[in-house]
Each structure stands twice: as C-alpha cells, then as structure tokens.
Amino acid sequence: MISGLDTSAIISKLLTADAAPQTQLKTNVSAAQLKVTAYQSVNTKMSALQTAADNLSKATTWASAKATSSSDSVVATASSTAQPGSVTLDVRNLASGRSVISKDFYSATDTNAASDMGYPLDVVANGQIVGTVSPSRGTLSDVVSAINKATTLGITAVAVRVGDNQYRLQITSTKTGAQDGDFKLVPRNSDGTSAGVNGAQSTDFDNLTVAANAQAFIVGDGSSGSTSVPVSSPTNTFQELLSGVNVTASKTGVAKVTVAGDPSAVADAVGALVKAANDAVGEITTQSRPGAVGSDGKVVGGGTLRGDAILRQLKTSLLGTVTSALGNNVSPAQFGIQSTKDGELTFDKAKFLESYGKDPVAAQQLLAPKSVDTASTASGLVDRLSALAKSATDQYTGQLTTAITGQNTTISDLTKRIADWDDRLADRKVRYQKYYSSLETSLGKLQNQSSWLAGQLSKLG
C-alpha cells in the first residue's frame, strides 16, 4: 500500500467494534438457551412426580397382591388383578413331550447312516404335516444337524452314545402336552410321494416318553366330605389357577398357594412418590441457588435460574403440599413422610408399614381418596401432588411450559436480530473497503504530484 497502512487489520478492528451489539445478542441467546435447559430439567422431574402420583391414584396399586407357595417345587406369581385367597395343589404328573429313540446302532464315521434310516420322513403334528426330514446322505451327526436346523419341525435330535463307537438317534418334541407335544414320523411312499397325515408312523423308533399334560388336583384339608378337583395344563404352568395367579411346578408334590395383600409393594410406591418429590425439590434448588458474589463483583456458584420467582413458588408449594396435614388433621409423618431442616423430604418405610398395617383402608383413604372412589371430592397427598405437578407441566398452561415457551420466543427474536446484524456488518465492510481503497488512490495521486513538483523545482535550481 502507498500509505503503508494495514487496512485489512484496521477494517477488522472496526467491524469488531461495530459488532459489539451483535455479540451481546449472541450472549443473550446463550443465556436464554441455558434457561430453557434448566426449565426443562425441572419440568422432567415434575413430570416424574406426576407419574408417581398417578400410579398411586390407581386402585390396582393399593390392591397389590403377593403369591407365596409352601413348596420350593411350586412357584406362584400374582398379577395386579389377583385377589386374596388360597388353594392347595397336589401335582401328580409334570407335562412332557414325546421322545423316541432309534432301534438301530450307528457309528460316528458311517457316512451311509442317513440313507440307512429310510429318509425322507414327514413330521406330523396337530393333524398336519409340519415339514420333512430328508437328509439323503451323511453321518449320524449330519442327520442331527439337519433336524436341528429345521426349527419349524418342532423337534430336536441328539446322538446318544450307547457303546464303543455305537450311537442311537433320539428325537424329542420341543413342546409339551398331550396334543402340542405329540408328533409322529411317517415314511414316504416308495414313489417318493407323501403318505399323508394318516400314514403309518416309522417302526424304526421306540418310545422313550409319551406326550402328556401336567396333572394336578385341588385338594381340601382332608376332613370328612372334602373332595379333590382335577386340573390339567399342556405345560407345567397352570394359568389363572386363581384369578390373576399363575402356578408353575418343577416337581410333583403338594403345595399350598396363598395370595395376600402386599404392603411392601404399596410402601415402595409411596416411597417412589416421596423420592420423585424430593428429586424435584433438589433440582429446583440446584437451578435456583443464589451463589456468592466474588471479589470481582460476579456471582459464583449460582444456578442458571437464580432468584426465579416460578421456581421459588414451586419449591414452597412442593414442601408445603408434602408436609400439610391430611384428612382428620393426620400428619404425613404418621406414615413416615417428613421434611428435614435442610428442606429435603424423607420416607421411613418401616413407619409407613406400621401405620398402614393397623388400618390399610383408612390409610388409602387419607393418602389417595380418589383411588378408593374416583368421584371423591377429598384431596389426599397423592391428589395434591398430582395436581401441583400438572399445573407446572401442562403442555398448554403449565408454569414451566409457559416459561420455556417464553424463552424460546426470546431466542427466536434474538436470532432474527443477529441475522439482521450480519447483513448490516456486511454492508459496513463494503463501505470500509471502498473508503480505504479511495484513500489509497488519493494518496497515490498526491504522491505523483509531489514527485512532479520536486522535479520542476530541481530544474529551476
């Protein structure tokens, strides 16, 4: 350059100074985005609180039942529809599927084993041909592999060693039950056509196990006049033996199955509610903590939403709701629900079980009256927490939702203003470039004039 000036650097610094308002806008966008994230984090905790409260609003949660068995050989499981009761079950036979074994012996290295077995064989089950076993060559291992790969056949095969290099082929149904666990192997006709579902089964196999249902009896206490009722199942699980109760047997024998209320499950649901409320309080505290003013005057350790009125009100309402008296002026502390001096919520399961055990119905009516009667106008702890969570998280009118929407609107507006500044700064850059280009041109002309004058003056001398 004629001037010797670094005009690119000058223009860059001028644009940086001009962009100060845009830089501030970008800072404001970042701050708003942090607030959105913080509000969303609190919203997630409040949504979890509503889920926990809604769970306790269901009658089925309070009706949780547990099934037990007097024998390790019988396992009972209860669903949410199970009702209290008991039954004594005498399991006489377990369910089985048919299993057969070949009459002939085969060596491990005999490559003619497959052809010697008379394949192909149709597999018939439930009155239809489900597939065909048709290895035409290979060893016994090849036959076993071919059968096991054909998973639609409903059978499995294994080579059983019965002597020195002597094996038999065992085939077993993959299912149990007199019908589902039965099958037959039917040789094809000499011309290769199928003998059909009524064809005679192969005589090359002996039965090991017949297909049979599990058999049991519901028995009384043995007193005069007591009777027994037979029950049957194609598997070892007796579905819905009692309403909502499945019973699975692993051995024969007698077991008493008892279904009773499960206070521990109810306590766990209440504990989950208190934990959700405590998690929400903790998140609000984290996001709104005031922090401390450092030596430079800046706040250190403060939350993104420090001093936020919405969070302050929400935390106060949460703590107040959990610790407020229930119906009949009963304190939640009676059920093990309390707040500490630090503003945290605690749950004592043993204390809850103690109070709940004295009168389960009264406890349910105090904590969640709508789980007893959906038309009830009473408002228990569960109902109040559910309503509070909904007022904060409702997708249209929730306090947190509205705050998030407001911040997103601000971000959208700031983003547009930032884009406007991009255009403005681009125009200024063009103007600066033209200005300095014109300046260099003018300086060039002056330099030329100066040189000409100097030449003229030298001639006069």
C-alpha positions in Angstrom: 0.0 0.0 0.0 1.1 3.5 -0.7 0.1 4.6 2.8 1.9 1.7 4.4 -1.2 1.1 6.5 -2.5 -2.5 7.2 -6.0 -1.6 6.0 -7.3 -5.2 6.4 -6.4 -5.2 10.1 -8.0 -1.7 10.5 -11.2 -2.8 8.9 -11.3 -6.0 11.0 -11.0 -4.0 14.2 -13.6 -1.5 13.1 -16.0 -4.4 12.3 -15.3 -6.0 15.7 -16.2 -2.7 17.4 -19.3 -2.3 15.3 -20.3 -6.0 16.1 -20.5 -5.3 19.8 -24.3 -5.2 19.8 -24.5 -8.4 17.8 -22.0 -10.1 20.2 -24.2 -9.0 23.1 -27.3 -10.5 21.3 -25.4 -13.8 20.9 -24.5 -13.8 24.6 -28.2 -13.2 25.4 -29.2 -16.2 23.2 -26.7 -18.4 25.0 -28.1 -17.3 28.3 -31.7 -17.9 27.2 -30.8 -21.4 25.9 -29.3 -22.2 29.3 -32.5 -21.1 30.9 -34.5 -23.3 28.6 -32.4 -26.3 29.5 -32.7 -25.5 33.2 -36.5 -25.2 33.0 -36.7 -28.4 31.0 -34.6 -30.2 33.7 -37.1 -29.1 36.4 -40.0 -30.0 34.1 -38.7 -33.5 33.7 -38.5 -34.0 37.5 -42.0 -32.6 37.9 -43.3 -35.0 35.2 -41.8 -37.9 37.0 -43.5 -36.7 40.1 -46.9 -36.7 38.3 -46.2 -40.2 37.0 -45.5 -41.5 40.6 -48.6 -39.7 41.9 -50.8 -41.1 39.1 -49.6 -44.6 39.9 -50.8 -44.3 43.4 -54.1 -42.9 42.1 -54.9 -46.3 40.7 -56.9 -48.7 42.8 -54.7 -51.6 41.5 -51.6 -50.1 43.1 -53.2 -50.3 46.5 -54.6 -53.7 45.8 -51.1 -55.1 45.1 -51.0 -58.8 46.0 -48.2 -61.3 46.5 -48.5 -65.0 45.9 -46.5 -67.5 48.0 -46.1 -71.2 48.0 -45.4 -73.7 50.8 -43.1 -75.7 48.5 -40.0 -74.8 46.6 -41.1 -77.0 43.7 -44.1 -74.8 43.0 -43.7 -71.1 42.2 -46.7 -68.8 42.2 -46.8 -65.3 40.6 -49.6 -62.8 41.1 -50.6 -60.0 38.6 -52.3 -56.7 39.5 -55.7 -58.4 39.2 -55.0 -61.1 41.9 -57.4 -61.3 44.8 -56.6 -62.7 48.3 -57.2 -66.4 48.7 -55.5 -69.8 48.9 -55.6 -73.2 47.4 -53.8 -76.5 48.0 -52.5 -78.1 44.8 -51.4 -81.8 44.6 -49.2 -82.1 41.5 -49.3 -85.7 40.3 -47.5 -85.6 36.9 -45.5 -83.0 35.0 -46.1 -82.1 31.4 -44.0 -83.9 28.8 -43.4 -84.1 25.1 -43.0 -87.2 23.1 -39.4 -88.6 22.7 -38.3 -91.5 20.6 -35.0 -93.3 20.0 -33.9 -95.3 17.0 -33.7 -99.1 17.2 -30.5 -99.4 15.1 -27.0 -98.5 16.1 -24.7 -96.3 14.1 -21.1 -95.5 14.2 -19.8 -91.9 14.2 -17.9 -92.4 10.9 -20.7 -94.2 9.0 -21.4 -91.9 6.0 -24.4 -94.1 5.0 -26.2 -93.5 8.2 -28.6 -91.1 6.7 -29.6 -93.3 3.8 -29.9 -96.4 6.1 -32.6 -94.6 8.1 -35.1 -94.6 5.4 -35.4 -90.8 4.9 -37.2 -88.8 3.9 -39.7 -88.8 6.8 -42.7 -86.5 7.1 -43.2 -84.9 10.6 -46.9 -84.9 11.6 -48.1 -82.8 14.5 -51.6 -81.5 15.4 -53.1 -83.3 12.4 -50.9 -81.7 9.8 -47.5 -82.3 8.1 -45.3 -79.6 9.5 -42.2 -80.5 7.5 -40.0 -83.2 6.1 -36.7 -84.7 7.4 -34.8 -85.5 4.3 -31.0 -85.9 4.7 -30.2 -88.4 1.9 -26.5 -88.8 2.8 -24.1 -88.2 5.6 -23.2 -89.5 9.0 -25.4 -89.5 12.1 -24.0 -86.1 13.0 -25.2 -84.8 9.7 -28.7 -86.1 10.4 -28.8 -84.5 13.8 -27.6 -81.2 12.3 -30.2 -81.3 9.5 -33.1 -81.9 12.0 -32.0 -79.2 14.5 -31.6 -76.6 11.7 -35.2 -77.2 10.6 -36.7 -75.2 13.5 -40.2 -75.3 12.1 -40.4 -79.1 12.6 -41.0 -78.7 16.3 -38.5 -81.5 17.2 -34.8 -81.7 18.2 -32.3 -84.5 17.7 -29.3 -85.8 19.5 -26.9 -88.7 19.0 -26.8 -90.8 22.2 -23.6 -92.9 22.8 -24.7 -96.4 23.9 -21.4 -98.2 23.4 -17.9 -98.1 21.9 -18.5 -96.2 18.7 -22.2 -97.1 18.8 -24.9 -94.4 18.8 -28.6 -94.1 18.6 -30.7 -91.2 17.3 -33.0 -89.6 19.9 -35.7 -87.2 18.7 -37.8 -85.1 21.1 -40.6 -82.7 20.7 -39.8 -79.0 21.6 -43.2 -78.7 23.2 -45.1 -80.4 26.0 -48.7 -81.5 26.4 -50.8 -84.4 25.2 -51.6 -82.6 21.9 -48.9 -79.9 21.4 -46.1 -82.2 22.5 -47.0 -85.2 20.3 -45.7 -86.0 16.8 -45.1 -88.9 14.5 -42.5 -89.7 11.8 -44.2 -91.0 8.7 -42.0 -92.6 5.9 -42.9 -91.5 2.4 -44.3 -93.9 -0.2 -41.9 -95.9 -2.5 -42.5 -93.4 -5.3 -41.5 -90.5 -3.0 -45.0 -89.2 -2.5 -46.3 -88.3 0.9 -48.3 -90.9 2.8 -50.4 -88.1 4.4 -51.2 -87.3 8.0 -52.8 -90.7 8.4 -49.8 -92.6 7.2 -48.3 -95.3 9.5 -45.5 -94.0 11.6 -42.0 -95.3 11.3 -41.3 -98.6 13.1 -37.6 -97.7 13.3 -38.1 -95.9 16.6 -39.1 -96.9 20.1 -40.9 -94.6 22.5 -39.0 -93.1 25.4 -41.6 -90.6 26.6 -45.2 -90.1 25.7 -46.7 -86.7 25.3 -48.8 -85.8 28.3 -50.4 -82.8 30.1 -49.4 -81.8 33.6 -51.9 -83.3 36.0 -52.8 -82.0 39.4 -55.6 -81.9 41.9 -57.0 -79.1 44.0 -57.4 -80.8 47.3 -59.2 -80.0 50.6 -57.9 -80.2 54.1 -58.6 -84.0 54.3 -61.6 -83.6 56.6 -64.8 -85.6 56.1 -66.6 -84.7 53.0 -63.7 -83.0 51.4 -63.1 -83.7 47.7 -60.5 -83.1 45.0 -60.8 -81.3 41.7 -58.6 -82.3 38.7 -56.7 -79.6 36.8 -54.7 -80.0 33.6 -52.2 -78.0 31.6 -50.2 -78.7 28.4 -47.2 -77.0 30.2 -46.0 -77.1 33.8 -47.7 -73.7 34.3 -51.3 -73.7 35.5 -52.6 -70.4 34.1 -55.0 -68.4 36.2 -55.3 -71.2 38.8 -56.6 -68.4 41.0 -57.8 -65.1 39.4 -54.6 -63.3 38.4 -52.3 -66.1 39.7 -50.2 -68.5 37.6 -48.6 -71.5 39.3 -45.6 -73.3 37.8 -44.5 -76.7 39.1 -41.0 -78.2 38.7 -41.6 -81.4 40.7 -44.6 -83.4 41.8 -45.9 -82.9 45.3 -48.3 -80.9 47.4 -48.1 -77.2 47.9 -50.4 -74.6 49.4 -50.6 -71.4 47.3 -51.6 -68.3 49.2 -52.4 -64.8 47.8 -52.4 -61.9 50.2 -52.1 -58.2 50.1 -48.5 -56.9 49.6 -48.0 -53.9 51.9 -44.3 -53.8 50.9 -45.3 -53.1 47.3 -47.6 -50.3 48.4 -44.9 -48.8 50.6 -42.5 -48.9 47.7 -45.0 -47.0 45.5 -45.3 -44.3 48.3 -41.6 -44.2 48.7 -41.2 -43.7 44.9 -43.7 -40.7 45.2 -41.7 -39.2 48.0 -38.4 -39.7 46.1 -39.9 -38.1 43.0 -41.0 -35.1 45.1 -37.5 -34.9 46.7 -35.8 -35.1 43.3 -38.0 -32.2 42.1 -37.1 -30.1 45.1 -33.4 -30.9 44.7 -33.5 -29.9 41.0 -35.3 -26.7 41.8 -32.7 -25.9 44.5 -29.8 -26.6 42.1 -31.2 -24.5 39.3 -32.2 -21.5 41.5 -29.3 -21.5 44.1 -28.2 -17.9 44.8 -24.5 -18.4 44.7 -22.0 -15.9 46.1 -20.6 -12.6 44.9 -16.9 -12.9 44.2 -14.2 -10.2 44.6 -14.8 -9.1 41.0 -18.4 -8.5 41.7 -19.6 -11.5 39.7 -21.8 -14.2 41.1 -20.0 -17.5 41.6 -21.8 -20.9 42.0 -25.2 -19.6 41.3 -27.9 -21.5 39.5 -29.0 -20.7 35.9 -32.4 -19.6 37.3 -31.2 -18.0 40.5 -33.9 -15.8 42.0 -36.5 -17.2 39.6 -40.0 -16.5 41.0 -41.6 -19.5 39.4 -39.1 -22.0 40.9 -39.3 -20.2 44.3 -43.1 -20.6 44.4 -42.9 -24.2 43.1 -40.5 -25.3 45.8 -42.6 -23.7 48.5 -45.7 -25.4 47.2 -44.0 -28.7 47.0 -42.7 -28.7 50.5 -46.0 -27.3 51.8 -48.0 -30.0 50.0 -46.0 -32.9 51.3 -45.9 -31.7 54.9 -49.5 -30.3 55.1 -52.0 -32.2 57.3 -54.1 -34.9 55.7 -57.8 -35.6 56.5 -58.8 -35.6 60.2 -55.6 -33.5 60.8 -53.4 -36.6 60.5 -49.8 -35.7 59.8 -48.0 -37.3 56.9 -45.3 -38.0 59.5 -47.6 -40.7 60.8 -46.9 -42.5 57.5 -43.1 -41.9 57.6 -43.2 -38.8 55.3 -41.3 -35.8 56.7 -39.1 -32.9 55.7 -35.7 -32.2 57.2 -34.4 -28.8 58.3 -32.4 -28.6 55.1 -35.6 -28.8 53.1 -35.3 -32.4 51.9 -38.0 -35.0 52.0 -37.6 -38.4 53.7 -39.6 -41.6 53.8 -39.5 -44.2 56.6 -40.8 -47.4 55.1 -40.9 -49.2 58.4 -43.0 -46.4 59.9 -45.4 -46.5 56.9 -45.8 -50.3 57.2 -46.6 -49.9 60.9 -49.3 -47.3 60.3 -50.6 -49.0 57.1 -50.8 -52.4 58.8 -53.2 -51.0 61.5 -55.8 -49.9 59.0 -54.9 -50.2 55.3 -58.3 -48.9 54.1 -58.1 -45.7 56.3 -54.5 -45.1 55.1 -55.5 -45.4 51.5 -58.5 -43.0 52.0 -56.2 -40.5 53.7 -53.4 -40.6 51.1 -55.3 -41.3 47.9 -59.0 -41.0 48.4 -59.7 -41.0 44.6 -58.1 -44.4 44.4 -61.0 -45.6 46.5 -63.7 -43.6 44.9 -62.9 -41.7 41.7 -65.8 -39.3 42.4 -64.5 -38.4 45.8 -64.1 -34.7 46.5 -61.5 -35.3 49.2 -57.9 -34.4 48.4 -55.1 -36.6 49.8 -51.4 -36.2 49.5 -51.3 -38.1 46.2 -54.1 -36.0 44.6 -52.5 -32.7 45.7 -49.0 -33.7 44.4 -50.6 -34.8 41.1 -52.5 -31.5 40.7 -49.3 -29.5 41.6 -47.2 -31.4 39.1 -49.8 -30.9 36.3 -50.1 -27.2 37.0 -46.4 -26.9 36.4 -46.0 -29.2 33.4 -49.3 -29.0 31.5 -48.4 -28.7 27.8 -50.6 -25.7 27.3 -50.9 -23.8 30.6 -48.1 -25.2 32.8 -46.0 -22.7 34.6 -42.8 -24.3 33.4 -44.1 -24.9 29.9 -45.1 -21.2 29.6 -41.6 -20.2 30.8 -39.9 -22.4 28.3 -42.1 -21.1 25.5 -41.3 -17.5 26.6 -37.6 -18.2 26.5 -37.8 -19.9 23.1 -39.7 -16.9 21.7 -36.9 -14.7 23.0 -34.3 -16.9 21.3 -36.2 -16.7 18.1 -36.4 -12.9 18.2 -32.7 -12.6 19.1 -31.7 -14.9 16.3 -33.5 -12.8 13.8 -31.8 -9.7 15.1 -28.5 -11.4 14.9 -29.2 -12.3 11.3 -30.0 -8.6 10.6 -26.7 -7.6 12.1 -24.9 -10.0 9.7 -26.4 -8.0 6.8 -25.6 -4.7 8.4 -21.9 -5.6 9.1 -21.5 -6.9 5.6 -22.6 -3.5 4.3 -20.2 -1.7 6.6 -17.3 -3.9 5.5 -18.0 -3.0 1.9 -18.1 0.7 2.8 -14.9 0.5 4.8 -13.2 -1.3 1.9 -14.3 1.4 -0.6 -13.2 4.1 1.8 -9.7 2.8 2.3 -9.4 2.0 -1.4 -10.3 5.6 -2.3 -7.9 6.8 0.3 -5.0 4.9 -1.2 -6.0 6.2 -4.6 -5.9 9.8 -3.4 -2.6 9.3 -1.6 -1.2 7.9 -4.9 -2.3 11.0 -6.8 -0.7 13.3 -4.1 2.5 11.2 -4.3 2.6 11.6 -8.1 2.0 15.4 -7.8 4.7 15.7 -5.1 7.2 13.9 -7.3 6.4 16.2 -10.3 6.8 19.3 -8.2 10.1 18.1 -6.9 11.3 17.5 -10.4 10.2 21.0 -11.5 11.9 22.6 -8.5 15.1 20.8 -9.3 15.2 22.2 -12.8 14.9 25.8 -11.5 17.9 25.3 -9.3 
